[in-house]
Amino acid sequence: MSNSSADFARVYKKFQAPISRKVDCGAKCAPYNEGIPVCCDHDRAVPVADKGEWDLLRKRTDLWSIYTPKNKTEEKEFGGLADGCQSIICKGAKFCERENRTIACRAFPFFPYFTKEKELFGLGYYWGFEGMCWVISNLTIVEKPFIDEMIAACEDIFKKDQDEYDTYVGYSATMRGVFTKKNRKIPLLGRDGKLYFALPDGGAIVPSAKADFTAKLAKFPKFK
């Protein structure tokens, strides 16, 4: 079973909170990326929409179009998407329609983080964007309404999409493996809005003081 366009319309209504009401994070990274926020740069991040979400967006706006892979690597990457999923791109940051952003856009740079016991603990981040995404280096600016709405949106999606649930259970395990190899703690935002670390070699989760948490975050900028 998968989520319909009507399901995604309901999720969109519930998931509108910005990461922070005080900070325009795009204005922080754009000066280091030729004036384009990293999350809106098609050379760095291409959203993937489930069939129901793509159906919804096509009905609501002409903002989005199907993304054509530029090379063999991208052909392999996007050719392996789950059945019905579609890689798409928008017209660019200056044409953004906030009500018609994908779930991927609303959530970036975060994904739902699951413990080894498959409990949805809170939010992890796409570590490949460390040094490029300003938010990843400043996680303490993330506000509770954003966390609440993202967690609720994910749980709604997971109710009908077991594959999506399994994807993030697996992705969380991958993050633990990557950080363990580097002997790094994983900074996490708990669903309670508090700061935590997942420890290397086992993934046990412990609370963190703000100063220690901030000291362990990736440095910005470090563009590739």
Secondary structure, DSSP 8 states (H G I E B T S, - for coil): ----HHHHHHHHHH----S-SS--HHHHHGGGTTTS-GGG-TTT---EE-HHHHHHHHHH-SS-EE----SHHHHHHHHT--TT-EEEE-S-GGG--GGG--HHHHHTTEEEEE-TT--EEEEEE-GGGTTT-GGGG-GGG--HHHHHHHHHHHHHHHHH-HHHHHHHHHHHHHHHHHHHHTT--EEEEETTS-EEEE-TTT--EEE--HHHHHHTS--S----
